[in-house]
């Protein structure tokens, strides 16, 4: 696959309309350093603004979002056992979107509605272990020593990915007419993939630890064939995650094995999806 530009989006499922936790970076084809895209207004990006910006981006685009594109399915033969939903990713996104009336693509209405029994939101819900379901790509990443991937049914703590993922599924439903959503769709000239910052940092030669200084950022970019990041402004780890990931997408997308990773079959591609860059 060849693309003109590579976009990495460090995502957020937080309440509200503007989110300082969202960072957007773009790497153009070639070796130039990736750049940060400033939000259109003070206070950070709105999720809807990210979708609008991406839809307007010209050319052949590979964009990565840092959230889980679907819940586990293979382990129990259903996304939410006992609750009737579609049995494929795009159908499930449509279901989440239809049951969420929250502003800016949040999905709290879905999570606190009929799907509520499937989420662990504290000790009152019982044993946390009973909610710890994982997708096949997450299990593969854990087996490779990448660390313990989070489950999107755990809603407690700063590291939880649940709110971000279900909000993101609504955005995927919005984007799909104009983008192939891999691996649910075959990749095309405008393609969206799921990314995991820790996995991309490992591709950049590290152990998956957050990058918080300019020297470490430039070292990671160099491993990925990129020129150093210009400027002297301080960067937070959301921004460095996005910058490294944009460069990593540029490098990894040229290798066919990441489009056909070991462990990904047609059933998994249709239901759970896969994180790009995990083999």
C-alpha positions as CSV (number, residue, x, y, z in Angstrom):
1,X,0.0,0.0,0.0
2,X,1.2,3.5,-0.8
3,X,-0.1,6.7,0.8
4,X,0.6,10.4,0.5
5,X,0.2,11.1,4.3
6,X,0.0,9.3,7.5
7,X,-2.1,10.5,10.4
8,X,-1.9,9.4,14.1
9,X,-4.6,10.4,16.5
10,X,-4.1,10.0,20.2
11,X,-7.8,9.8,21.3
12,X,-10.0,10.7,24.3
13,X,-13.3,9.6,25.6
14,X,-13.6,12.3,28.2
15,X,-16.8,14.1,28.9
16,X,-17.4,17.5,27.4
17,X,-16.9,18.9,23.9
18,X,-13.2,19.9,23.8
19,X,-10.5,17.5,24.8
20,X,-6.9,18.5,25.6
21,X,-6.0,14.7,25.6
22,X,-6.5,14.5,21.8
23,X,-3.4,15.0,19.8
24,X,-3.1,14.8,16.0
25,X,0.1,14.3,14.0
26,X,0.8,14.0,10.3
27,X,3.8,12.5,8.5
28,X,4.0,13.2,4.8
29,X,5.4,10.5,2.4
30,X,9.2,10.6,2.5
31,X,11.5,11.2,5.5
32,X,10.4,14.6,6.8
33,X,9.6,14.8,10.5
34,X,6.0,14.4,11.4
35,X,4.2,17.6,12.5
36,X,1.5,18.3,15.1
37,X,-1.9,19.7,13.8
38,X,-3.2,22.4,16.2
39,X,-6.8,22.1,17.3
40,X,-9.2,24.6,15.5
41,X,-10.1,26.3,18.8
42,X,-8.7,26.9,22.3
43,X,-9.3,24.1,24.7
44,X,-8.4,21.2,22.4
45,X,-10.1,19.2,19.7
46,X,-13.7,18.1,19.6
47,X,-14.1,14.5,18.4
48,X,-16.4,15.7,15.6
49,X,-13.8,18.2,14.5
50,X,-11.2,15.4,14.1
51,X,-13.6,13.5,11.9
52,X,-14.3,16.7,9.8
53,X,-10.6,17.5,9.4
54,X,-9.8,13.9,8.4
55,X,-12.6,13.8,5.8
56,X,-11.3,17.0,4.3
57,X,-7.7,15.8,4.1
58,X,-6.7,15.3,0.4
59,X,-4.9,12.5,-1.2
60,X,-4.2,8.9,-0.2
61,X,-4.4,8.8,3.6
62,X,-3.6,6.2,6.2
63,X,-5.0,7.3,9.6
64,X,-4.6,5.5,12.9
65,X,-6.9,6.0,15.9
66,X,-5.7,4.9,19.4
67,X,-8.7,3.1,20.7
68,X,-10.2,-0.4,20.4
69,X,-12.4,-0.7,17.2
70,X,-14.6,-3.5,18.6
71,X,-15.2,-5.4,21.8
72,X,-14.1,-9.1,22.2
73,X,-16.3,-11.5,20.2
74,X,-14.4,-14.8,19.7
75,X,-14.2,-15.7,23.3
76,X,-17.9,-16.0,23.8
77,X,-19.3,-15.9,20.3
78,X,-21.0,-12.5,20.9
79,X,-20.0,-9.0,21.8
80,X,-22.5,-8.6,24.7
81,X,-24.0,-12.0,25.5
82,X,-27.7,-11.7,26.2
83,X,-28.0,-8.4,24.4
84,X,-28.9,-8.7,20.7
85,X,-26.5,-6.8,18.5
86,X,-25.0,-7.2,15.0
87,X,-22.3,-9.8,14.6
88,X,-19.8,-7.7,12.7
89,X,-17.9,-4.6,13.5
90,X,-19.7,-2.1,11.3
91,X,-23.0,-3.3,12.4
92,X,-22.0,-3.0,16.0
93,X,-20.8,0.6,15.5
94,X,-24.2,1.4,14.0
95,X,-25.8,-0.1,17.1
96,X,-23.7,2.0,19.5
97,X,-24.4,5.1,17.5
98,X,-28.1,4.5,17.5
99,X,-28.2,4.1,21.3
100,X,-26.0,7.1,22.1
101,X,-27.4,10.6,22.2
102,X,-24.4,12.2,23.9
103,X,-22.8,15.3,22.4
104,X,-19.5,15.1,20.4
105,X,-19.8,11.4,19.7
106,X,-19.6,10.3,23.4
107,X,-21.2,6.9,24.1
108,X,-22.2,7.2,27.8
109,X,-25.8,6.7,26.8
110,X,-24.9,3.3,25.4
111,X,-22.6,2.3,28.2
112,X,-25.1,3.2,30.9
113,X,-28.2,1.9,29.1
114,X,-29.0,-1.7,28.0
115,X,-25.2,-2.5,27.8
116,X,-24.6,-1.5,31.5
117,X,-24.3,-5.0,33.0
118,X,-21.3,-5.7,30.8
119,X,-19.2,-2.9,32.2
120,X,-17.2,-2.9,35.5
121,X,-17.7,0.5,37.0
122,X,-16.7,-0.3,40.6
123,X,-16.9,-2.8,43.4
124,X,-20.7,-2.7,43.4
125,X,-20.6,-4.6,40.1
126,X,-18.9,-7.6,41.6
127,X,-15.6,-9.2,40.9
128,X,-13.5,-7.2,38.4
129,X,-12.1,-10.4,37.0
130,X,-15.5,-11.5,35.7
131,X,-15.5,-8.5,33.3
132,X,-11.9,-9.0,32.0
133,X,-12.5,-10.1,28.4
134,X,-9.8,-9.6,25.7
135,X,-9.7,-9.6,21.9
136,X,-7.3,-12.0,20.1
137,X,-4.9,-9.2,19.1
138,X,-4.7,-8.1,22.7
139,X,-3.8,-11.6,23.8
140,X,-1.2,-11.8,21.1
141,X,0.4,-8.6,22.3
142,X,0.4,-9.8,25.9
143,X,2.1,-13.1,24.8
144,X,4.8,-11.1,23.1
145,X,5.7,-9.4,26.3
146,X,4.3,-6.0,25.3
147,X,2.6,-5.5,28.7
148,X,-0.9,-6.0,29.8
149,X,-3.4,-4.5,27.3
150,X,-6.5,-3.0,28.9
151,X,-10.0,-4.5,28.4
152,X,-12.6,-2.0,27.2
153,X,-15.1,-3.3,29.8
154,X,-13.1,-1.8,32.7
155,X,-14.3,1.7,33.2
156,X,-12.3,2.7,36.3
157,X,-9.0,4.5,36.5
158,X,-6.9,6.8,34.3
159,X,-5.7,3.9,32.2
160,X,-9.2,2.7,31.2
161,X,-9.9,2.7,27.4
162,X,-13.6,2.0,27.5
163,X,-15.1,5.5,27.1
164,X,-12.6,6.4,24.4
165,X,-13.3,3.2,22.4
166,X,-17.1,3.3,22.4
167,X,-17.0,7.0,21.5
168,X,-14.5,6.1,18.8
169,X,-16.9,3.4,17.3
170,X,-19.4,6.2,16.7
171,X,-16.7,8.1,14.8
172,X,-15.9,5.0,12.7
173,X,-19.6,4.7,11.8
174,X,-19.4,8.4,10.7
175,X,-16.1,7.9,8.7
176,X,-16.8,4.6,7.0
177,X,-18.6,5.9,3.8
178,X,-15.3,7.7,2.9
179,X,-12.7,5.4,4.4
180,X,-11.9,1.7,4.5
181,X,-11.8,0.6,8.1
182,X,-9.2,-2.1,8.3
183,X,-9.4,-5.1,8.7
184,X,-13.2,-5.0,8.6
185,X,-12.7,-3.6,5.0
186,X,-9.9,-4.3,2.6
187,X,-7.4,-1.4,2.7
188,X,-7.7,1.2,0.1
189,X,-6.5,4.7,-0.9
190,X,-8.1,6.2,2.2
191,X,-7.8,3.8,5.1
192,X,-8.3,3.9,8.9
193,X,-6.5,1.5,11.2
194,X,-6.5,0.9,15.0
195,X,-3.2,1.8,16.7
196,X,-1.8,1.2,20.1
197,X,0.8,3.7,21.3
198,X,2.8,1.2,23.3
199,X,3.2,-1.1,20.4
200,X,4.3,1.7,18.1
201,X,6.9,2.9,20.7
202,X,8.3,-0.6,20.7
203,X,8.6,-0.4,16.9
204,X,10.6,2.7,17.5
205,X,13.2,0.8,19.4
206,X,12.0,1.3,22.9
207,X,10.3,-0.9,25.5
208,X,7.0,0.9,25.0
209,X,7.6,3.5,27.7
210,X,6.2,7.0,27.3
211,X,8.5,9.6,25.7
212,X,8.8,12.8,27.6
213,X,11.9,14.5,26.3
214,X,13.1,15.8,22.9
215,X,16.2,13.6,22.7
216,X,14.2,10.4,23.2
217,X,11.7,11.6,20.6
218,X,14.3,12.2,18.0
219,X,16.0,8.9,18.7
220,X,12.7,7.1,18.2
221,X,12.0,9.0,15.0
222,X,15.5,8.1,13.7
223,X,14.8,4.4,14.2
224,X,11.7,4.9,12.0
225,X,13.7,6.6,9.2
226,X,12.4,10.1,10.1
227,X,14.3,13.4,10.4
228,X,14.3,15.0,13.9
229,X,11.3,17.0,15.1
230,X,11.9,20.7,14.7
231,X,11.1,23.4,17.3
232,X,11.8,23.8,21.0
233,X,8.4,23.8,22.5
234,X,7.8,21.3,25.4
235,X,5.7,18.3,24.3
236,X,3.4,16.1,26.4
237,X,3.2,12.4,26.0
238,X,0.0,12.5,24.0
239,X,1.8,14.6,21.5
240,X,4.9,12.4,21.4
241,X,2.8,9.3,21.1
242,X,1.1,10.8,18.0
243,X,4.4,12.0,16.4
244,X,6.1,8.6,16.8
245,X,3.0,6.7,15.6
246,X,2.6,8.9,12.5
247,X,6.2,8.0,11.6
248,X,5.7,4.4,12.5
249,X,2.6,4.2,10.2
250,X,4.7,5.6,7.4
251,X,7.3,2.8,7.9
252,X,5.2,-0.2,8.7
253,X,2.6,0.4,6.0
254,X,5.1,-0.5,3.3
255,X,5.6,-4.0,4.8
256,X,2.9,-6.5,3.7
257,X,3.2,-8.6,6.9
258,X,1.5,-5.9,8.9
259,X,-1.5,-6.0,6.6
260,X,-1.6,-9.9,7.0
261,X,-0.4,-10.4,10.6
262,X,-0.1,-13.9,12.0
263,X,-3.2,-14.7,14.0
264,X,-5.6,-12.6,12.0
265,X,-8.3,-14.7,10.1
266,X,-11.5,-13.8,8.4
267,X,-13.7,-14.3,11.4
268,X,-11.5,-12.1,13.6
269,X,-11.3,-9.5,10.9
270,X,-15.1,-9.3,10.6
271,X,-15.8,-9.2,14.3
272,X,-13.0,-8.0,16.5
273,X,-10.6,-6.4,14.2
274,X,-6.9,-6.1,14.8
275,X,-4.4,-3.5,16.0
276,X,-2.0,-2.4,13.2
277,X,1.6,-3.3,14.0
278,X,0.9,-6.3,16.2
279,X,2.1,-9.5,14.6
